[in-house]
């Protein structure tokens, strides 16, 4: 076993990469390899199988992409490498990384294959003969069954975030896919943890693998600063507004529990002048990809999302994560704040929590192995100071660029005609420019430490019309909060874990984690609470889902009463 932490820092030029790939790396600006890259690249170039413990944000993608690119035969128009990933977002991101690293490789083609996208463009792209396929297990299986994809020419297979794929119930799919690759192919398996189930896969599919482990990882990255704000829930929007106004952030990810909340909060932030957009399971895939691209390019600054919608999101611009709604379990919290502080960058995570949820704060601290300090909410004076600084900066830029002669003449004429001095004329112009959004805001007063609503208050005016794609009209049922209990024909004796069931249901039924509650795994079956209004076709699809070799065979458990969902049920242990 090799510890990546024990590998000395080395230059990419010393790792044996091809000249073309090395030129691309240097053009991008990479110099020294990260520990996981320094340990993995030479081994993959030598044809050795890899069992790697590596979390996202460590440079793992380059660790397997660069050696794969170095060994490609660009004259061969057939798949030579297959990368399996758990989510469509990660498939897109990994494919983009391959494309970036292959800047100096003429004739290179990479194809992301995932569900939620029409088969037509995928079939067209497959006919072009991409050398690298990056896909989710479900869609790869579909193409194999249809005969539209052959893995006979694949030389290298990468299982990226293998633990996540297992949690989502893809164990059988992974076995089936690997069985259709040549027996002499090379396999690299990466996982955040090397649990027994991961070792079981390694024993089945890897040949004398080099085990690479990154030591010293804790629940969350040390470069993420965590704070909390105790809130009663009356003015959470105003507290968030103050943070957005004052914080020095590049991009912000705000988590809420429901699809409807993503739309409502994004609308209110837009009404207050912020570039905010909602992301939830009802957003079409094409629009979802466009939204993520806009977030990366800076056209969007704030993304309001649910846990499921943000799964696999990897945008380096995200410097702040705000838990507007408390997550339903500590694992979700860790995944949420992991969206910031990527690749060694610093990040900030803010948790809004009610007084009755203090015990949940302690659970989160234990899960993250960090003390979460209280946040001092920006005051109205802080907001005014920040607004004034931005306003002065705008004026300074205008002065530097040189005001048009027309405006200079107009100001002089106004001063002469009114008898006002130039200072008062300038102030009057400023008030006209700002209109209904004045730079200074007033503190209307608050009680018990609650933040006062900020001006202008969009809730008092007419509501802005929502963008069509952000509405919940695409939902196949109306979730009124009522839940019923279903019996699943898979249990402890089948080796099932909570993540297997939750991941499979969330993925197949397009549900948020907040809509899946009360999971109780028994010996030969399990019970779970789901929305009462699930359509029959969704239930039928879920019944056919295979988890740990068992079809779920979803059936109503009529003996259980209907009840409302409650947060953090998984962590309510004494």
Phi, psi and omega in degrees: 000137179245128175272124180297335180291338181273354182276126179293153177297129180230156177278151178299331181294345181260006187261355177089015179291156178295158183298319181296316179292320179298321177297320178297317179299317180292325178295321178295329180111006177288140179239284180268140179284148174287164180306317181293327178290316181297327181276328188271317188303310180299322182293317179293322177297329180277357178088011183275145173286151185232135168242103188244133172264111183205130177269168177294152179088007181256000185089020184296321183300314178295330182299325178257333183290317184297313177293326177298313180298324181293335184258000184291146169259100186291345178282340181271117180264070179203154182299123177249342178219140178234127178244118177263132181227158185283331187230159179293326179298316180292326177300316179295316183295318180293319178297319177297322179296316177302315181298321179293316182290338183265024182304331181259018182245093179295138179087005180278139177224133174236143183230119172276132180235122183204162178286164181088357178241147179301147178289332187305306180295330178291319179294320178297316181292325179296326180292338179284347178078060177293142179280335181233131175247129174241118186209165174272148185304318183300312182287326176298316177300318179303314181293323177295318179294325180283344184079017181266358178219132175241137179253017185294336183259004183289130179256332183226134175239132177244127173257098184266132184054054183299325179296323178294320179295323176294318179300330182270006175083026184261016183301311181295322180296320179297317178299316182295319180294313181296330180292342180261008175260156180302144182297336181272003182294155178269142180233132173239121181247126179239137181211151178292332177223153176256075180278167180306323181293329177289318178296327179297318177295317180299320180294328181282327193236347182254147180249111178042059186289150169279123181266122182243125184233133173267115182274163171082011179281139175250187182302322177222162181293141181292343181273008175257117177275124182250132176222162176227154174235123180282121188228149177267349179098352182288321187228043179298324179299319180291324176296316178297320180299317179298318179297315180297321181294321190261326185296143177268083184242156176267303174220149184233138176247120183248124182260133172231172187272328188238160177299316181299322180294327178298317182291314183297315182290319178298320178300314183292324177292321176299318180296337178266009171095013182258147180278082184241145179220146178270146175225115178216180185294345180272351179287125180303151186301317181298318180289327177299314179297320179295319180297315179297320178296321178292325177295318180294323184277347179098004178285336175240136180255331184231127177245123178257118191220161170267168181300313183294319182295330183270000182299129178082000181291126181224092181234115185298335181295339185290107179258340183229137171239127179245121175273082182298318172249138179296135178292166183275351176203163184292329179297320178296323179297315180299318179294321180300305187286346175289354177285348176244174181065036184279144174051042175086355179286159177276153179211163178232136178236127182241133181245122172271123185219139181276156180306324181290350182256018181303321181295331178292329177298318179296321178297319179294320179298320178293321181292324182268350180059033178221149174278130180261115184275151177293145180264131173275108184295136177304139179275171175300322178297320177298317180296316180298320179298318180293316180298318181296320180297318179293320181296316179295324179296320178297318179295317180300319179296321180295321179294318181297320181286344177090104179298146178296146181301328179302316182287324177299316180295320181297318180297316180298319181294320178298318180297318180291318184288326183263343183079007180278150177282165185298330179297314180292324177297315180298319179296320179296319178297319180299318180294327177291319181296317183286332176058237184277001180241071183297150178300307179279140174245160183252145176274110181282358182095151180208167180235148175054039175077005179287140176289139177285146177301141181272151175265144355283147182264105185294337183291342183268348181256183178295141180290142176286143178290130183284150174295142185303320184289346181268353182285163180266019181295338182284349182296138182276354177203163180261115181273104181267010179094343179284142182228152177234159183264132177246149176257131180247138183272053175210137184213196184300323182295342178266000179079020183284145176245156180308318182297329178299313184288311182299316181297317181295316181293314181299320184287316186279325183262359180057045180256151171284157176301331181291345182263001180244112189223168171058034181294125181229106184268117178261189184297307185243000178207171179223156176242142179210144178262129180230165179306139184293337186264021180300129179297155182299323182292330177290316179298319179297319180293319179296325182298332183270353180292134181258124178233124182054039177080004183240131172291140183296326179047058185299126178222145176294136175261093189295343182282345184268139179283156174286136181213164179274156179280147179231146182285155172058033181295328182293333186261006181276072178238143180252000000 
